[in-house]
Amino acid sequence: MDIKTIGLASDHAGYALKQFVKKYLDEKGWPYKDYGTYSEESCDYSDFGHALARGIENGEVFPGIAICGSGEGINMTLNKHRQIRAGLCWIPEIAHLIRQHNNANVLVMPGRFIDEETARKIMDEYFSTEFEGGRHQKRIDKIPCE
């Protein structure tokens, strides 16, 4: 995966895990841009999911990592954008498949349901897996609808 600047987004329920993600990225020496939220004060995941999606769409960041309590809300928000393929992961094997088969450009994690060690393994798998292409590209091409 060609990493540019990694875009980050979370709501209040994902904030603590996002702070861990920043440490992980710092360890790797990878730059990132945080689209918010910036505290555990209650907020709406959609505000930050849309901001991250726009950052990817305009070429400012690639790829993205997003976190909310269940991962579902921010994942739904991100996938409303035509250029986004966000995948929700709670185990490393799913992170592998969203890259290998779906060429996911946003990794989504459920902040209330995984610990830091699991998040590390998920990110290791996501960033080390390449898109397989071939029959999978044909399937991805069929995702947008008009």
N, C-alpha and C positions, 0 to 999 in steps of 0.2 A: 504494500500500500504506500502510495506517495503521500506522506504527511506534509501538510502545509502548516498552518496554525490550527490547533484543535479547538473547536468551539465547544463551550460548556454552557449548560442551562440546568436549572433545578427550581423547584418550589421550596417552600419551607421544610417539607417532609424529606426532601432530598438534599438539603443544604449540608448536613453533617457528612454524608457520604461524598458529596462533591468536594468538600475540603480534603478528604482523603485522596480523591482522584487527582487533585492539584499536586499533592505530595508525590504521588506516583509519577505524574508527568514531569515534575521537577527532577526526580531521580533519573528519569530517562533523558533529560535535557531537551524535552520537546516543548515548544512554545504553545501557549493557549490563550484564548480570549474568553472571559467569563461574561456571559450575557445576563447573569443574575439568576436568582435572587441573591442578596448579599447578607441575609440573616435568617433566623428561624421564625421571624414574624410572619403570621399567616398572610398568604398571597395566592394568586391564581397561576397555576402551572402554564396555562395557555399563553399568558403574556410573554413568558420566557421561552417557551417552545417556538412561538412564532418568530421571535427575535433570532434565535439560533437558526431556524430554517432560512430566514432571509439572509443571514450571514453566509450560509452555504450556497444559496442560490446566486448571490452576487459575487461569489468567489473570494470573499474575505477570509473564510475558514474552511478547512477540510481535514478530516472528517469531524463529526460531532459526538459528544457524549451528553446524554440527558438523563435526569433522575427526578422522579417524584415518588410519593409514598408507595404506590403499587406499580408504578411505571406505566400504567395503562393510560392515564389522562394525557400525560405529555407525549406519549407515543401516538395516540390518536390525533393530537394537535399537529405534530410534526408530519404525519402522513397525509394531512389535508393538502400539503404542498406537493405539486406535481414532480418536482425534482428530488424529493426526499424519499428515501427508503430506510425507514427507521425500524429496528428490530429490538424487541424486548427480550432481555436475557437474564436468567436467574441461575444458570449453570454454564460452565465453559463450553460444553458441547453445542449449545444453541448459538453461542457467539461464533463458533467455528462455522456453523451452517449458514448463519446470516451473511457472513462474508463470502464463503465458498459458493453458495448457491444463489444468494439474493443480492450480492454486491452492496450490502447495506452501507449507507454513508453516515448513519447515526446509530450509535450503540445506546440503548436505553436500559437502565437498571432500576429495580424496585428498592428504593432506599429503606423502606421499613421491613424488608424481607430477606436481605442478604447482609453478611458481615464483610468487613474489610478484606479478609483473606479471600473470600469468594469473589469479591469485586476485582481483586488483583488478578486472580486466575482468569476471570472473564476477560479483562482488558488484555492480558498477555495473549490469550487465544485470539481475540478480535484483531489485534494489531499484527499478529504473526501469520494470519491466514490470508491467502491470496484468492481472488475471484477466479473461479474455474472457467467461466465463459461458456462457449459452445451452446448446448441445449438450454443452459440457464439464461443466457442472454436473450434467446428467443422468448422465453417466459417473461422476463423483465420487460421486454419491449411491449408486452400485452397488458401491462399494469395500468397505464393511464387510460382513462375513458373519456369520451366526448359525448 
